[in-house]
Amino acid sequence: MNKVKMMMLLLTMLLVGILLIGCTESYEREMKDMKSSISGLNRVVYVYDDDGNVMKTYEGQIDIEDNEYGNKVKFDLNGKRIIIYNATVIVEEK
């Protein structure tokens, strides 16, 4: 019985360890999302026209809010609300 209990404990610990490996990255993403919601992240936002030229660049502590359709990006920067419709937007964290 002792060997069976030890093997079950070892197997359980192994399975928990395997599950936690995948959870670590998910947890880190959740923490970054929370930090972004609270204070924004130091980011650069590039807005491109249809020809691939940069039309506008925004830089600072930015929390991006997009919509479910993907045609609008909204954020506040230096006390001003910025909403971008129907454009190619790339956001990079600095």
PyMOL commands that set and color helices and strands:
alter all, ss='L'
color gray80, all
select helices_A, chain A and resi 2-39
alter helices_A, ss='H'
color red, helices_A
select strands_A, chain A and resi 41-48+54-62+65-66+72-77+80-85+88-93
alter strands_A, ss='S'
color yellow, strands_A
deselect
rebuild
show_as cartoon
